[in-house]
Amino acid sequence: MRKVILCAFALACGTLAHAQAGLTGDVLKTLEGSYKDTPAEKALRNAMGGTSIQKLTLNQENRQAKDTHFSTEVKNTGISDQQSSGRCWLFTGTNVLRNRAMRTLGVSDFFFSQVYLFFYDQLEKSNLFLQGVIDTRREDLDSQMVRWLFQNPLSDGGTYTGVADLVTKYGLVPQDVMPETYVSNLTSEFNSYLKRKLRESGILLREKSRQGATEKQLEAMKVEQLKTIYHMLVMAYGQPPKSFTWAPRKDGKRTAEEQTYTPQEFYRKVCAGGEDLNADYVMLMNDPSRPYHQVYEIDYDRHLYDGHNWLYLNLPMDELKPMAIASLKDSCQMYFSCDVGKFLDRQTGFLDLKNYDYGDLFGTTFGMNKKQRIQTFDSGSTHAMTLMAVDLDPEGKPVKWKVENSWGSSSGAAGYLIMTDEWFDEYMFRLVVNRKYCPAETLALLKKKPVRLPAWDPMFMGEE
């Protein structure tokens, strides 16, 4: 049977009529003859047998002392640590808000509780998945939408839109009111059980639908299922407070009297400033694989069922950078994301296209441009951080940029990463700016009807 299948596949592909397309003996001889086994090649093979490629390709000529001065910098104190979790989007969003809160509270040491919002993120995503199963109950199990749902019941990852919706609905609490747990710092094991339970619940909803259950009955069943999910989340992350009593401290002493807040009241008091985190902010994207000056919406790319899909405006770099610079000059940090693993020197915290000589090691070149890397799934947005500084030359052009990371203070340059402007061009993808820093022509573009992209578009996975 296997031979029959293979023959059918070969006929379909035309490979029987074009045997030279396979690796014939002659082709193998040609390939083998192209390799020159010189002493230098043997030395490289020996080195690669016991050394990482990054260590071998580290460009020593680019190891000179780095310039860490920035002409425009929004000062901050304290570095957060997401540890072994995929919550960079959440740490980044709360770090941007933390900067405002510290100014309001008059303190230099303050963090929001990430696990508080993460609890509700996972609960909301669970509801999003189960309601999605109900909404698609009449589609075949092997339809692309249903398959996508069961492949992605929930994850740690996310985007700025999730931060905006969660904070708006649930508010914020200080970190010491709801501290991290072992599971929140190491989420993969627990997540595997949570996803398994969601998939089990989803398939039961589909079975009940086939047996004749109405939509109202299915939604009642969903609420019962969510009780189990809620219990699992409490066991892993603790129970979120409905109110709390708290006072800011400096050097261990209170700087004000204790007050009792709800999480929503606390958010409005310390960092809301009358802003709407959705309406007042714009997500910008640099994706040369798609037309510029177009608005895109990602189907099902939201954290809450009744929340906002991810909506962004695609712009060329020369239009995007001036808005980032204007924000920083006005002491406004930004949510920023990029393909952080490319050319990162973890020891120094510098992102520079000259950091590694990969081509020299393998005797070739790696010449795809940004558009080609996106189209071939070689690059995409993987990590969110807080953009906090830019260094401008005498003509006002950016030379390098600085971000606050969430990998702890021992990572990179004391918890920060510094990127050259050339690296920024190649591997920066997303930026969230306040509308007040956008020129009128940019705001006009936002009125266009969005192009709706499917949930499984690989470019739009959440940052982790």
Order of alpha helices (4+ residues) and beta strands (2+ residues): alpha-alpha-alpha-alpha-beta-alpha-alpha-alpha-alpha-alpha-alpha-alpha-beta-beta-beta-beta-alpha-beta-beta-beta-alpha-beta-beta-beta-alpha-alpha-beta-beta-beta-alpha-beta-alpha-beta
